[in-house]
């Protein structure tokens, strides 16, 4: 089966979404995704 995990993901959030963003980034990394976290903007 083909996957899209070879494609990078860019994530960011405002201050209210920071806790959820951290959980999502951790999950994606564990699943093998390449994640670029631009932090809180």
TORPA-4810 file (N, C-alpha, C, O; in nm, 3 decimals):
<nodes>
NODE_1_0.083_-0.117_0.000_0.000_0.000_0.000_0.089_0.124_0.000_0.190_0.129_0.069_X
NODE_2_0.050_0.223_-0.077_0.125_0.348_-0.080_0.090_0.433_0.041_-0.024_0.432_0.088_X
NODE_3_0.190_0.506_0.090_0.165_0.599_0.199_0.217_0.736_0.159_0.294_0.749_0.064_X
NODE_4_0.176_0.837_0.231_0.223_0.973_0.205_0.322_1.017_0.311_0.353_1.136_0.320_X
NODE_5_0.373_0.924_0.391_0.464_0.959_0.499_0.595_1.017_0.450_0.670_1.075_0.528_X
NODE_6_0.625_1.002_0.320_0.748_1.060_0.267_0.737_1.212_0.256_0.838_1.281_0.240_X
NODE_7_0.615_1.265_0.265_0.595_1.409_0.252_0.606_1.475_0.389_0.552_1.424_0.487_X
NODE_8_0.675_1.587_0.396_0.689_1.656_0.525_0.560_1.730_0.562_0.479_1.766_0.476_X
NODE_9_0.542_1.751_0.691_0.427_1.824_0.744_0.479_1.945_0.820_0.572_1.933_0.900_X
NODE_10_0.419_2.059_0.796_0.452_2.183_0.866_0.339_2.211_0.964_0.223_2.215_0.925_X
NODE_11_0.373_2.232_1.091_0.271_2.260_1.192_0.303_2.388_1.268_0.419_2.425_1.284_X
NODE_12_0.199_2.453_1.313_0.213_2.574_1.392_0.081_2.598_1.464_-0.020_2.537_1.430_X
NODE_13_0.080_2.686_1.560_-0.042_2.714_1.636_-0.029_2.849_1.705_0.080_2.904_1.719_X
NODE_14_-0.144_2.900_1.747_-0.140_3.018_1.833_-0.127_2.968_1.977_-0.118_2.848_2.001_X
NODE_15_-0.125_3.061_2.071_-0.101_3.022_2.210_-0.210_2.928_2.263_-0.181_2.844_2.348_X
NODE_16_-0.333_2.942_2.216_-0.442_2.859_2.266_-0.432_2.715_2.215_-0.478_2.623_2.282_X
NODE_17_-0.373_2.696_2.098_-0.364_2.563_2.041_-0.234_2.491_2.070_-0.214_2.379_2.024_X
NODE_18_-0.145_2.555_2.145_-0.013_2.499_2.170_-0.016_2.358_2.231_0.055_2.270_2.182_X
NODE_19_-0.095_2.333_2.336_-0.094_2.197_2.395_-0.137_2.089_2.295_-0.079_1.980_2.292_X
NODE_20_-0.239_2.118_2.216_-0.285_2.022_2.117_-0.180_2.001_2.008_-0.159_1.888_1.964_X
NODE_21_-0.115_2.109_1.965_-0.011_2.098_1.863_0.102_2.008_1.910_0.152_1.927_1.833_X
NODE_22_0.142_2.022_2.034_0.249_1.939_2.088_0.210_1.791_2.086_0.292_1.705_2.053_X
NODE_23_0.087_1.762_2.121_0.040_1.623_2.120_0.035_1.567_1.979_0.073_1.452_1.956_X
NODE_24_-0.010_1.648_1.884_-0.019_1.604_1.745_0.120_1.581_1.687_0.143_1.481_1.619_X
NODE_25_0.214_1.672_1.714_0.352_1.656_1.665_0.414_1.528_1.720_0.476_1.452_1.646_X
NODE_26_0.397_1.503_1.848_0.452_1.382_1.910_0.395_1.257_1.844_0.468_1.163_1.814_X
NODE_27_0.265_1.257_1.821_0.199_1.143_1.759_0.250_1.120_1.616_0.280_1.007_1.578_X
NODE_28_0.260_1.227_1.538_0.305_1.214_1.400_0.449_1.162_1.392_0.481_1.078_1.307_X
NODE_29_0.535_1.211_1.478_0.674_1.166_1.479_0.681_1.018_1.514_0.758_0.943_1.453_X
NODE_30_0.602_0.974_1.611_0.599_0.832_1.647_0.552_0.746_1.530_0.593_0.630_1.518_X
NODE_31_0.466_0.802_1.446_0.413_0.729_1.331_0.506_0.735_1.209_0.476_0.675_1.106_X
NODE_32_0.618_0.808_1.220_0.716_0.809_1.114_0.711_0.928_1.020_0.784_0.930_0.920_X
NODE_33_0.629_1.026_1.049_0.621_1.144_0.963_0.740_1.237_0.987_0.798_1.237_1.096_X
NODE_34_0.774_1.315_0.888_0.874_1.420_0.902_0.799_1.549_0.933_0.724_1.599_0.850_X
NODE_35_0.819_1.602_1.054_0.743_1.718_1.101_0.837_1.837_1.120_0.941_1.826_1.185_X
NODE_36_0.797_1.951_1.063_0.866_2.077_1.089_0.771_2.162_1.173_0.663_2.199_1.128_X
NODE_37_0.813_2.191_1.295_0.730_2.267_1.389_0.776_2.412_1.386_0.889_2.442_1.425_X
NODE_38_0.690_2.502_1.339_0.727_2.644_1.334_0.691_2.716_1.463_0.710_2.837_1.475_X
NODE_39_0.640_2.640_1.561_0.616_2.696_1.692_0.486_2.775_1.702_0.392_2.753_1.626_X
NODE_40_0.484_2.865_1.797_0.368_2.948_1.821_0.388_3.080_1.749_0.491_3.145_1.765_X
NODE_41_0.292_3.118_1.671_0.300_3.244_1.596_0.188_3.337_1.636_0.178_3.448_1.584_X
</nodes>
